[in-house]
Amino acid sequence: MSTFKNMEDIILYYSDTDSIDIDRPLDPKYVGVELGQMKLEAILEEAVYLAPKVYGVEPEILNT
């Protein structure tokens, strides 16, 4: 996670042990099925973060 937290070209809205919410798509080199790579699960229209693991999201477009 420190890799994504330290990127200067993205805005990090939320992170957990295995997920991040950022303002733009990640570079494709970080996304895939290999160990250590991220998986795009959804594109959120709107989200509100109150505390760790306490958040709400507006209807999302699932990446299926």
C-alpha positions as CSV (number, residue, x, y, z in Angstrom):
1,M,0.0,0.0,0.0
2,S,2.9,2.4,0.6
3,T,3.5,2.4,-3.2
4,F,0.1,3.9,-3.8
5,K,0.1,6.2,-0.8
6,N,3.3,7.8,-2.0
7,M,2.3,8.3,-5.7
8,E,2.4,12.0,-6.4
9,D,0.2,11.9,-9.5
10,I,-2.9,10.5,-7.8
11,I,-5.3,11.6,-5.0
12,L,-5.8,8.8,-2.5
13,Y,-9.2,9.1,-0.9
14,Y,-9.2,5.9,1.1
15,S,-7.1,2.8,1.7
16,D,-7.4,-0.4,3.7
17,T,-5.1,-3.4,4.0
18,D,-6.1,-4.6,0.5
19,S,-7.9,-1.8,-1.3
20,I,-7.6,1.8,-2.4
21,D,-9.9,4.5,-3.7
22,I,-8.2,7.0,-5.9
23,D,-9.2,9.7,-8.4
24,R,-8.1,8.0,-11.6
25,P,-7.2,4.6,-13.1
26,L,-4.0,3.0,-12.0
27,D,-1.2,2.5,-14.5
28,P,-1.9,-0.9,-16.1
29,K,1.4,-2.3,-14.7
30,Y,-0.2,-2.3,-11.2
31,V,-3.4,-4.1,-12.3
32,G,-3.8,-7.8,-13.1
33,V,-4.2,-11.3,-11.6
34,E,-0.6,-11.8,-10.4
35,L,0.3,-11.8,-6.7
36,G,0.7,-8.2,-5.5
37,Q,-1.3,-6.7,-8.3
38,M,-4.5,-4.7,-7.8
39,K,-7.9,-5.6,-9.3
40,L,-10.4,-3.0,-10.4
41,E,-13.7,-3.9,-8.7
42,A,-15.8,-0.8,-9.2
43,I,-15.9,2.7,-10.5
44,L,-17.7,4.8,-7.9
45,E,-19.9,7.7,-8.7
46,E,-19.8,9.1,-5.2
47,A,-18.5,8.0,-1.8
48,V,-18.4,9.3,1.8
49,Y,-15.7,8.1,4.2
50,L,-16.4,8.6,7.9
51,A,-13.8,6.3,9.5
52,P,-11.9,3.2,8.7
53,K,-14.3,0.6,7.4
54,V,-17.2,3.1,7.8
55,Y,-18.2,4.5,4.4
56,G,-21.1,4.7,1.9
57,V,-21.0,4.7,-1.9
58,E,-23.4,6.0,-4.5
59,P,-24.4,3.4,-7.1
60,E,-21.4,2.0,-8.7
61,I,-20.5,0.6,-12.1
62,L,-19.1,-2.8,-11.5
63,N,-16.2,-4.0,-13.6
64,T,-17.4,-7.5,-14.7
